[in-house]
């Protein structure tokens, strides 16, 4: 797992909206699709929605420092691999 101190938690609720650039308009969005639930569980990303312009997308809840980029890439590869496996399994049953 990633060493403590190399990764910081942040709150996307205080970030700028990527669409209308307003601050404080993002709200947590309840995952609607199974895919969104999987993304939320396996990655630091969660679904968010802008209450002003209606933008909807994923925001990271963690910030990586430069020292942790290597660890982060490894972690993301593992996450991507897990997500790929889950996707393959889901595809078979849906
Ligand atoms: Zn917006």
Backbone and ligand atoms as CSV (ligand in chain L), in Angstrom:
chain,resi,resn,atom,element,x,y,z
A,1,UNK,N,N,0.836,-1.204,0.000
A,1,UNK,CA,C,0.000,0.000,0.000
A,1,UNK,C,C,0.871,1.255,0.000
A,2,UNK,N,N,0.306,2.376,-0.304
A,2,UNK,CA,C,1.061,3.630,-0.387
A,2,UNK,C,C,1.398,4.145,1.020
A,3,UNK,N,N,2.659,4.531,1.185
A,3,UNK,CA,C,3.130,5.004,2.479
A,3,UNK,C,C,2.418,6.292,2.884
A,4,UNK,N,N,2.098,6.378,4.143
A,4,UNK,CA,C,1.433,7.580,4.649
A,4,UNK,C,C,2.381,8.776,4.537
A,5,UNK,N,N,1.874,9.921,4.170
A,5,UNK,CA,C,2.701,11.107,4.027
A,5,UNK,C,C,2.973,11.424,2.576
A,6,UNK,N,N,2.858,10.433,1.718
A,6,UNK,CA,C,3.085,10.654,0.296
A,6,UNK,C,C,1.786,10.908,-0.442
A,7,UNK,N,N,0.720,10.712,0.268
A,7,UNK,CA,C,-0.579,10.876,-0.367
A,7,UNK,C,C,-1.480,11.680,0.564
A,8,UNK,N,N,-2.216,12.606,0.001
A,8,UNK,CA,C,-3.059,13.475,0.816
A,8,UNK,C,C,-4.507,13.349,0.398
A,9,UNK,N,N,-5.355,13.307,1.395
A,9,UNK,CA,C,-6.783,13.312,1.106
A,9,UNK,C,C,-7.207,14.734,0.808
A,10,UNK,N,N,-8.099,14.891,-0.143
A,10,UNK,CA,C,-8.663,16.212,-0.394
A,10,UNK,C,C,-10.156,16.059,-0.580
A,11,UNK,N,N,-10.820,17.170,-0.535
A,11,UNK,CA,C,-12.268,17.133,-0.689
A,11,UNK,C,C,-12.667,17.812,-1.991
A,12,UNK,N,N,-13.107,17.021,-2.973
A,12,UNK,CA,C,-13.478,17.605,-4.278
A,12,UNK,C,C,-14.632,18.594,-4.179
A,13,UNK,N,N,-15.331,18.614,-3.050
A,13,UNK,CA,C,-16.457,19.532,-2.905
A,13,UNK,C,C,-16.001,20.992,-2.909
A,14,UNK,N,N,-14.705,21.224,-2.595
A,14,UNK,CA,C,-14.192,22.594,-2.567
A,14,UNK,C,C,-13.400,22.936,-3.822
A,15,UNK,N,N,-13.445,22.046,-4.801
A,15,UNK,CA,C,-12.721,22.305,-6.044
A,15,UNK,C,C,-13.574,23.081,-7.030
A,16,UNK,N,N,-12.867,23.632,-8.029
A,16,UNK,CA,C,-13.562,24.315,-9.114
A,16,UNK,C,C,-14.275,23.302,-9.992
A,17,UNK,N,N,-15.403,23.700,-10.498
A,17,UNK,CA,C,-16.095,22.860,-11.465
A,17,UNK,C,C,-15.310,22.902,-12.773
A,18,UNK,N,N,-14.985,21.732,-13.369
A,18,UNK,CA,C,-14.196,21.722,-14.615
A,18,UNK,C,C,-14.947,22.338,-15.781
A,19,UNK,N,N,-16.241,22.476,-15.673
A,19,UNK,CA,C,-17.049,22.980,-16.774
A,19,UNK,C,C,-17.302,24.486,-16.668
A,20,UNK,N,N,-17.794,24.967,-15.518
A,20,UNK,CA,C,-18.145,26.384,-15.406
A,20,UNK,C,C,-17.181,27.166,-14.522
A,21,UNK,N,N,-16.154,26.469,-13.947
A,21,UNK,CA,C,-15.090,27.101,-13.161
A,21,UNK,C,C,-15.575,27.794,-11.890
A,22,UNK,N,N,-16.754,27.485,-11.440
A,22,UNK,CA,C,-17.238,28.037,-10.179
A,22,UNK,C,C,-16.784,27.134,-9.037
A,23,UNK,N,N,-16.477,27.762,-7.893
A,23,UNK,CA,C,-16.037,26.992,-6.738
A,23,UNK,C,C,-17.222,26.728,-5.816
A,24,UNK,N,N,-17.217,25.544,-5.212
A,24,UNK,CA,C,-18.242,25.228,-4.223
A,24,UNK,C,C,-19.575,24.815,-4.799
A,25,UNK,N,N,-19.571,24.441,-6.073
A,25,UNK,CA,C,-20.840,24.020,-6.676
A,25,UNK,C,C,-20.922,22.508,-6.851
A,26,UNK,N,N,-19.790,21.823,-6.591
A,26,UNK,CA,C,-19.779,20.370,-6.790
A,26,UNK,C,C,-20.449,19.665,-5.618
A,27,UNK,N,N,-21.212,18.677,-5.968
A,27,UNK,CA,C,-21.884,17.865,-4.962
A,27,UNK,C,C,-21.615,16.405,-5.265
A,28,UNK,N,N,-21.569,15.615,-4.198
A,28,UNK,CA,C,-21.413,14.175,-4.384
A,28,UNK,C,C,-22.613,13.650,-5.138
A,29,UNK,N,N,-22.340,12.789,-6.094
A,29,UNK,CA,C,-23.419,12.216,-6.867
A,29,UNK,C,C,-23.556,10.751,-6.487
A,30,UNK,N,N,-24.758,10.323,-6.283
A,30,UNK,CA,C,-24.974,8.920,-5.938
A,30,UNK,C,C,-24.702,8.065,-7.183
A,31,UNK,N,N,-23.861,7.027,-7.035
A,31,UNK,CA,C,-23.571,6.192,-8.203
A,31,UNK,C,C,-24.841,5.531,-8.720
A,32,UNK,N,N,-25.099,5.719,-10.011
A,32,UNK,CA,C,-26.336,5.182,-10.593
A,32,UNK,C,C,-26.107,3.847,-11.254
A,33,UNK,N,N,-24.934,3.747,-11.903
A,33,UNK,CA,C,-24.649,2.516,-12.629
A,33,UNK,C,C,-23.700,1.645,-11.822
A,34,UNK,N,N,-23.712,0.354,-12.123
A,34,UNK,CA,C,-22.807,-0.585,-11.465
A,34,UNK,C,C,-21.368,-0.176,-11.688
A,35,UNK,N,N,-21.069,0.301,-12.910
A,35,UNK,CA,C,-19.712,0.712,-13.257
A,35,UNK,C,C,-19.232,1.812,-12.314
A,36,UNK,N,N,-20.121,2.761,-11.994
A,36,UNK,CA,C,-19.759,3.868,-11.112
A,36,UNK,C,C,-19.465,3.372,-9.701
A,37,UNK,N,N,-20.234,2.368,-9.270
A,37,UNK,CA,C,-19.992,1.779,-7.948
A,37,UNK,C,C,-18.623,1.111,-7.910
A,38,UNK,N,N,-18.283,0.425,-8.999
A,38,UNK,CA,C,-16.995,-0.264,-9.079
A,38,UNK,C,C,-15.851,0.752,-9.064
A,39,UNK,N,N,-16.012,1.831,-9.862
A,39,UNK,CA,C,-14.989,2.883,-9.917
A,39,UNK,C,C,-14.786,3.480,-8.531
A,40,UNK,N,N,-15.893,3.740,-7.824
A,40,UNK,CA,C,-15.819,4.360,-6.508
A,40,UNK,C,C,-15.136,3.443,-5.493
A,41,UNK,N,N,-15.351,2.125,-5.652
A,41,UNK,CA,C,-14.782,1.176,-4.716
A,41,UNK,C,C,-13.302,0.931,-4.985
A,42,UNK,N,N,-12.946,0.820,-6.258
A,42,UNK,CA,C,-11.582,0.415,-6.607
A,42,UNK,C,C,-10.613,1.583,-6.778
A,43,UNK,N,N,-11.094,2.773,-7.039
A,43,UNK,CA,C,-10.212,3.901,-7.292
A,43,UNK,C,C,-10.521,5.040,-6.316
A,44,UNK,N,N,-9.597,6.013,-6.196
A,44,UNK,CA,C,-9.901,7.167,-5.333
A,44,UNK,C,C,-10.903,8.117,-5.966
A,45,UNK,N,N,-11.407,7.783,-7.141
A,45,UNK,CA,C,-12.349,8.659,-7.828
A,45,UNK,C,C,-13.787,8.384,-7.424
A,46,UNK,N,N,-14.557,9.438,-7.356
A,46,UNK,CA,C,-15.968,9.300,-7.045
A,46,UNK,C,C,-16.777,10.166,-7.989
A,47,UNK,N,N,-18.028,9.789,-8.221
A,47,UNK,CA,C,-18.871,10.594,-9.117
A,47,UNK,C,C,-19.323,11.891,-8.439
A,48,UNK,N,N,-19.174,13.026,-9.140
A,48,UNK,CA,C,-19.605,14.329,-8.628
A,48,UNK,C,C,-20.446,15.041,-9.665
A,49,UNK,N,N,-21.237,15.984,-9.188
A,49,UNK,CA,C,-22.147,16.705,-10.055
A,49,UNK,C,C,-22.086,18.183,-9.692
A,50,UNK,N,N,-22.143,19.050,-10.703
A,50,UNK,CA,C,-22.170,20.484,-10.460
A,50,UNK,C,C,-23.621,20.936,-10.419
A,51,UNK,N,N,-23.981,21.605,-9.308
A,51,UNK,CA,C,-25.391,22.017,-9.167
A,51,UNK,C,C,-25.712,23.254,-9.998
A,52,UNK,N,N,-24.666,23.945,-10.472
A,52,UNK,CA,C,-24.888,25.145,-11.287
A,52,UNK,C,C,-25.106,24.816,-12.768
A,53,UNK,N,N,-24.120,24.078,-13.353
A,53,UNK,CA,C,-24.193,23.867,-14.797
A,53,UNK,C,C,-24.591,22.436,-15.161
A,54,UNK,N,N,-24.700,21.567,-14.159
A,54,UNK,CA,C,-25.134,20.209,-14.442
A,54,UNK,C,C,-24.031,19.269,-14.880
A,55,UNK,N,N,-22.753,19.741,-14.771
A,55,UNK,CA,C,-21.626,18.872,-15.123
A,55,UNK,C,C,-21.628,17.646,-14.228
A,56,UNK,N,N,-21.272,16.524,-14.816
A,56,UNK,CA,C,-21.227,15.290,-14.042
A,56,UNK,C,C,-19.976,14.527,-14.441
A,57,UNK,N,N,-19.212,14.090,-13.467
A,57,UNK,CA,C,-18.006,13.344,-13.797
A,57,UNK,C,C,-17.294,12.874,-12.550
A,58,UNK,N,N,-16.060,12.396,-12.749
A,58,UNK,CA,C,-15.303,11.842,-11.641
A,58,UNK,C,C,-14.260,12.828,-11.144
A,59,UNK,N,N,-14.144,12.911,-9.837
A,59,UNK,CA,C,-13.121,13.724,-9.199
A,59,UNK,C,C,-12.355,12.831,-8.232
A,60,UNK,N,N,-11.034,13.079,-8.148
A,60,UNK,CA,C,-10.213,12.288,-7.234
A,60,UNK,C,C,-10.341,12.828,-5.816
A,61,UNK,N,N,-10.355,11.913,-4.868
A,61,UNK,CA,C,-10.413,12.329,-3.469
A,61,UNK,C,C,-9.028,12.320,-2.831
A,62,UNK,N,N,-8.010,11.978,-3.635
A,62,UNK,CA,C,-6.644,11.915,-3.123
A,62,UNK,C,C,-5.708,12.725,-4.003
A,63,UNK,N,N,-4.661,13.278,-3.391
A,63,UNK,CA,C,-3.640,13.987,-4.144
A,63,UNK,C,C,-2.317,13.264,-3.958
A,64,UNK,N,N,-1.647,12.995,-5.056
A,64,UNK,CA,C,-0.352,12.334,-4.985
A,64,UNK,C,C,0.755,13.377,-5.004
A,65,UNK,N,N,1.765,13.184,-4.180
A,65,UNK,CA,C,2.931,14.045,-4.246
A,65,UNK,C,C,3.905,13.460,-5.257
A,66,UNK,N,N,4.893,14.251,-5.677
A,66,UNK,CA,C,5.827,13.793,-6.713
A,66,UNK,C,C,6.543,12.511,-6.307
A,67,UNK,N,N,6.876,12.408,-5.020
A,67,UNK,CA,C,7.588,11.218,-4.545
A,67,UNK,C,C,6.746,9.959,-4.683
A,68,UNK,N,N,5.456,10.135,-4.662
A,68,UNK,CA,C,4.590,8.962,-4.664
A,68,UNK,C,C,4.110,8.601,-6.065
A,69,UNK,N,N,4.593,9.342,-7.077
A,69,UNK,CA,C,4.123,9.090,-8.438
A,69,UNK,C,C,4.419,7.660,-8.871
A,70,UNK,N,N,5.654,7.201,-8.559
A,70,UNK,CA,C,6.028,5.821,-8.917
A,70,UNK,C,C,5.077,4.826,-8.273
A,71,UNK,N,N,4.869,4.990,-6.956
A,71,UNK,CA,C,3.945,4.118,-6.235
A,71,UNK,C,C,2.543,4.240,-6.814
A,72,UNK,N,N,2.197,5.476,-7.154
A,72,UNK,CA,C,0.874,5.751,-7.679
A,72,UNK,C,C,0.625,5.054,-8.995
A,73,UNK,N,N,1.635,5.094,-9.881
A,73,UNK,CA,C,1.507,4.444,-11.180
A,73,UNK,C,C,1.314,2.937,-10.990
A,74,UNK,N,N,2.108,2.380,-10.101
A,74,UNK,CA,C,2.002,0.952,-9.800
A,74,UNK,C,C,0.609,0.630,-9.271
A,75,UNK,N,N,0.142,1.505,-8.370
A,75,UNK,CA,C,-1.171,1.324,-7.768
A,75,UNK,C,C,-2.261,1.414,-8.841
A,76,UNK,N,N,-2.135,2.411,-9.728
A,76,UNK,CA,C,-3.133,2.602,-10.775
A,76,UNK,C,C,-3.165,1.418,-11.737
A,77,UNK,N,N,-1.958,0.872,-12.016
A,77,UNK,CA,C,-1.899,-0.297,-12.890
A,77,UNK,C,C,-2.644,-1.465,-12.258
A,78,UNK,N,N,-2.441,-1.620,-10.941
A,78,UNK,CA,C,-3.138,-2.678,-10.220
A,78,UNK,C,C,-4.636,-2.448,-10.254
A,79,UNK,N,N,-5.024,-1.189,-10.041
A,79,UNK,CA,C,-6.444,-0.818,-10.059
A,79,UNK,C,C,-7.037,-1.069,-11.446
A,80,UNK,N,N,-6.305,-0.633,-12.487
A,80,UNK,CA,C,-6.770,-0.813,-13.860
A,80,UNK,C,C,-6.926,-2.297,-14.172
A,81,UNK,N,N,-5.964,-3.080,-13.704
A,81,UNK,CA,C,-6.004,-4.516,-13.929
A,81,UNK,C,C,-7.213,-5.133,-13.224
A,82,UNK,N,N,-7.432,-4.746,-11.961
A,82,UNK,CA,C,-8.583,-5.251,-11.206
A,82,UNK,C,C,-9.880,-4.858,-11.887
A,83,UNK,N,N,-9.955,-3.588,-12.325
A,83,UNK,CA,C,-11.155,-3.089,-12.988
A,83,UNK,C,C,-11.411,-3.863,-14.278
A,84,UNK,N,N,-10.318,-4.166,-14.993
A,84,UNK,CA,C,-10.429,-4.914,-16.241
A,84,UNK,C,C,-10.992,-6.309,-15.979
A,85,UNK,N,N,-10.490,-6.964,-14.939
A,85,UNK,CA,C,-10.962,-8.298,-14.569
A,85,UNK,C,C,-12.453,-8.242,-14.216
A,86,UNK,N,N,-12.814,-7.258,-13.360
A,86,UNK,CA,C,-14.209,-7.109,-12.950
A,86,UNK,C,C,-15.099,-6.868,-14.170
A,87,UNK,N,N,-14.603,-6.009,-15.089
A,87,UNK,CA,C,-15.344,-5.697,-16.304
A,87,UNK,C,C,-15.572,-6.945,-17.140
A,88,UNK,N,N,-14.527,-7.753,-17.269
A,88,UNK,CA,C,-14.634,-8.990,-18.034
A,88,UNK,C,C,-15.667,-9.931,-17.418
A,89,UNK,N,N,-15.656,-9.999,-16.089
A,89,UNK,CA,C,-16.602,-10.868,-15.376
A,89,UNK,C,C,-18.023,-10.360,-15.587
A,90,UNK,N,N,-18.207,-9.028,-15.415
A,90,UNK,CA,C,-19.525,-8.427,-15.586
A,90,UNK,C,C,-20.065,-8.638,-16.985
A,91,UNK,N,N,-19.183,-8.481,-17.977
A,91,UNK,CA,C,-19.576,-8.600,-19.378
A,91,UNK,C,C,-20.146,-9.991,-19.661
A,92,UNK,N,N,-19.587,-10.967,-18.937
A,92,UNK,CA,C,-20.021,-12.338,-19.145
A,92,UNK,C,C,-21.427,-12.576,-18.596
A,93,UNK,N,N,-21.786,-11.829,-17.535
A,93,UNK,CA,C,-23.067,-12.093,-16.868
A,93,UNK,C,C,-24.183,-11.148,-17.298
A,94,UNK,N,N,-23.818,-9.982,-17.833
A,94,UNK,CA,C,-24.854,-9.014,-18.194
A,94,UNK,C,C,-25.441,-9.384,-19.564
L,1,ZN,ZN,ZN,-20.344,23.739,-13.185
